[in-house]
Each structure stands twice: as C-alpha cells, then as structure tokens.
C-alpha cells in the first residue's frame, strides 16, 4: 500500500483488500456498539492485518471510533438510558488524566498483564451473572471524580478508549444498569475519541497537510461501520435482553484482554 503522492490524503488500497476489510469492520462496529463501546482496538487489529501503513491506522481508527460512538450515544440517549449525574464527573476528571497517561507512555508488560487479568475476571463475572442485580447505589460526586481520573489515566496508559474499564466499574459497583452503563460509556468514549482526534490533527498542523493519509475507499469503510454500529446500538439500547448484552460485553472484555496480553500482536500506539 503506497501513498498516491507526497502530502496526499489518499492511499491506494486494492479492491480485494477493501472487500476483505469491510465485513470484519462491520462485525467489530456491531458487536462493540451493542454494549455502548465503539471498537477502536478492533479496527486497529483489522487494519493492521490488512497491511495499512502505521501512520494511517491510528487516525483512521479514531475517525471510525468517533463516528460509531456518536451514533451509539444518540441511540442510548434517545432510549432514555443516560444518567447525566454519572457521566459528567467521570468525563470531566478523565479527559486531562487520559492526556497525561498517553503522554507518560509508561505501561510495562506486567502492568498490561495485570489489567488484562482484571478484564478477564470481569468478563467471567458477566458470563456467570447475565442479569442486572436488584437495586442500584448512588455514588458521591467525589467518588465519581476520583474514579474518572483513575479511569482516564488507565485509558491513556493502555491506549484504549476507556470504555472497557468504565462499564465493568459501573456494573460491578451497582451504580448503573447494563443499558445505563452502556449509555455512559458510549459518551465517555465519544469524548475521549474527539479529544484524541483533535490532538492528532493539531499535531499535524506543521506537516503540510492537516488530514492524515486515508484509503481512497474510506467513505465505504465509514458507511459500513456507521450502518453496523447503528444496528448494534439500536438492538442494545432497545431490543436485546439484558443477558445478551452482558454476554456481548463479556466477549468485548475478552478481546480487550487478549489485545493487552499481546496475543493479537502489538498494534502501533
């Protein structure tokens, strides 16, 4: 895959590669959107396997992630599942620490393995307990701010959107139902994705081209993930039983743990 020219915003991607890319991208968008996530780590894995250049994978994944998170947030909000009191303190505290975590770039192999084990334990819990527990607790503002700061730092250190940590926390502490946790996580991921994409574009201001090199078939990729993400978030926010959503969440957490353990390779940061 070679750029069409210096400073060009398009990459030459063979038609066969594009056709291979679309189904797995759609599957990732559908599965992640159903649980209030957006699929950035899945997009990175698919695009890396397709052989796209490293400098194009991160911005492309961020753009797709932002698009899916935006429509997912809209679907869960329209369905009445968003609890603003849970959302705004977590995002407010998480954005600056996510930036700090990304800037520090400190994760070690053992740190990533420890985080992966936490995700594995959460996934097993959701498989064993496929229904929401009775009753919800009400965390204080201070606790939410502290958790948001910690989650943002963890997201920055691990190079994730943070949703894979926020959703298990909300459910494990009994602060939200499954659909409420998905709604809060979707908006949290949207905020982090917009922040990351803005930072990436600002960093390119002196590179001669504000937009990164994208595949010529980028429009088709965006359309496919939007349609698949819309279907997934629609089913997750309104139609699927909670047990199905929690099992899909367990699968998403298993995939995230797999990535952190390095079994899926080391995608570029």
Residue pairs with C-beta under 8 A, 6 or more apart in sequence:
1 11
1 12
1 13
1 17
1 51
1 52
1 53
2 11
2 12
3 10
3 11
3 12
3 53
3 213
4 10
4 11
4 12
4 216
7 208
7 209
8 209
8 213
9 209
9 211
9 212
9 213
9 214
10 213
10 214
10 215
10 216
10 218
11 52
11 53
11 56
11 213
11 214
11 215
11 216
12 216
13 52
13 215
13 216
13 217
17 50
17 51
18 215
18 217
18 220
18 221
20 50
21 46
21 47
21 50
21 221
22 220
22 221
22 224
24 42
24 46
25 43
25 46
25 64
25 221
25 224
25 225
25 228
26 224
26 225
26 227
26 228
27 228
28 39
28 42
28 43
28 46
28 225
29 38
29 39
29 64
29 68
29 224
29 225
29 226
29 228
29 229
29 232
30 228
30 229
30 231
30 232
31 39
31 42
31 232
31 248
31 251
31 252
32 38
32 39
32 42
32 68
32 229
32 232
32 252
33 39
33 68
33 71
33 72
33 228
33 229
33 230
33 231
33 232
33 233
33 236
34 232
34 233
34 235
34 236
34 240
34 245
34 248
35 167
35 182
35 185
35 236
35 245
35 248
35 249
35 252
36 72
36 76
36 163
36 167
36 181
36 182
36 183
36 184
36 185
36 186
36 189
36 233
36 236
37 69
37 72
37 161
37 163
37 164
37 167
37 182
37 185
37 186
37 189
37 252
38 64
38 65
38 66
38 68
38 69
38 72
38 161
38 163
38 186
38 189
38 190
38 193
38 229
39 64
39 65
39 68
39 225
39 229
40 61
40 62
40 64
40 65
40 160
40 161
40 193
41 160
41 161
41 255
41 256
41 259
41 267
42 255
43 60
43 61
43 64
43 65
43 225
44 57
44 58
44 61
44 267
44 268
45 259
45 264
45 265
45 267
47 56
47 57
47 60
47 61
48 57
48 265
48 267
48 268
52 60
52 215
53 213
54 268
55 212
55 213
56 212
56 213
56 214
56 215
57 267
57 268
58 200
58 268
58 269
59 197
59 200
59 212
59 214
60 212
60 214
60 215
60 218
60 221
62 193
62 196
62 197
62 200
63 197
63 214
63 222
64 221
64 222
64 225
65 161
65 189
65 193
66 190
66 193
66 194
66 197
67 222
67 225
67 226
67 229
68 225
68 226
68 229
69 161
69 186
69 187
69 189
69 190
69 193
70 190
71 226
71 229
71 230
71 233
72 186
72 190
72 229
72 232
72 233
73 82
73 183
73 186
73 187
73 190
75 230
75 233
75 234
75 236
75 237
75 238
76 82
76 179
76 182
76 183
76 186
76 233
76 236
76 237
77 183
77 187
78 237
79 179
79 183
79 237
79 238
81 177
81 179
81 180
81 182
81 183
81 237
82 180
82 183
82 184
82 187
83 176
83 180
83 183
83 184
86 139
86 144
86 170
86 175
86 176
86 180
86 184
87 183
87 184
87 187
87 188
89 141
89 144
89 145
89 148
90 144
90 145
90 147
90 148
90 151
90 166
90 184
90 188
91 148
91 187
91 188
91 191
92 145
92 148
93 144
93 145
93 146
93 147
93 148
93 149
93 152
94 148
94 149
94 151
94 152
94 155
94 162
94 188
94 191
94 192
95 152
95 191
95 192
95 195
96 149
96 152
97 148
97 149
97 150
97 152
97 153
97 156
98 152
98 153
98 155
98 156
98 162
98 192
98 195
99 152
99 156
99 195
99 199
100 152
100 153
100 156
101 152
101 153
101 154
101 155
101 156
101 157
101 158
102 156
102 157
102 159
102 196
103 156
104 156
104 157
105 157
105 269
106 157
107 157
107 158
107 159
109 262
111 157
112 158
112 260
112 261
112 262
113 260
113 261
115 154
115 158
115 260
116 256
116 257
116 258
116 260
116 261
117 257
119 164
119 168
119 253
119 254
119 256
119 257
119 260
120 253
120 254
120 257
122 168
122 172
122 250
122 253
123 249
123 250
123 251
123 253
123 254
123 257
124 250
125 172
126 168
126 171
126 246
126 247
126 249
126 250
126 253
127 246
127 247
127 250
129 246
130 242
130 243
130 246
130 247
131 242
131 243
131 246
132 177
132 178
132 242
133 174
135 174
136 174
136 175
136 176
136 177
137 173
137 174
137 175
138 175
139 147
139 173
139 175
147 169
151 162
151 165
151 166
151 169
152 162
152 192
154 162
154 165
155 161
155 162
155 165
155 192
158 260
159 269
160 256
161 188
161 189
161 192
161 193
162 185
162 188
162 189
162 192
163 185
163 186
163 188
163 189
164 252
164 253
164 256
166 181
166 184
166 185
166 188
167 181
167 182
167 185
167 249
168 253
169 175
170 176
170 180
170 181
170 184
170 185
171 178
171 181
175 181
176 184
177 242
178 242
178 245
178 246
178 249
179 236
179 237
179 242
179 245
182 236
182 237
182 245
183 237
186 233
200 212
201 210
201 211
204 210
204 211
204 212
215 221
236 245
236 248
258 264
259 267
